[in-house]
Each structure stands twice: as C-alpha cells, then as structure tokens.
C-alpha cells in the first residue's frame, strides 16, 4: 500500500468541532475562576456599590 501523506493528518468536521468546543469550555472555565478571584479580592469595594443599586 502506498504512503498517502494527505490522509494521514485528516480531521473530520466533528473532530474539529469537538476540539474547538473543548478549548472554548476551558477558556470560559478559567475566565469564571479569574472573575471569582477578582470579586473576592475586591469584595470590600464592590459591596457598597451593590448595596446602593439594590436598596
């Protein structure tokens, strides 16, 4: 059987989509964690603003 370099690295649309969605989910997870850390670090500055908006 002959060597076919063009088929060796073929990825279907489903595999590309799965890779993209996994990367997006990872990025969103780290953004949520970073936002939670930022809110926790600045909680004393954020709390008065929330009180003025919701009271």
C-alpha positions, 0 to 999 in steps of 0.5 A: 500500500502506498504512503498517502501523506494527505490522509494521514493528518485528516480531521473530520468536521466533528473532530474539529468541532469537538476540539474547538468546543473543548478549548472554548469550555476551558477558556470560559472555565478559567475566565469564571475562576479569574472573575471569582478571584477578582470579586473576592479580592475586591469584595470590600469595594464592590459591596457598597456599590451593590448595596446602593443599586439594590436598596 
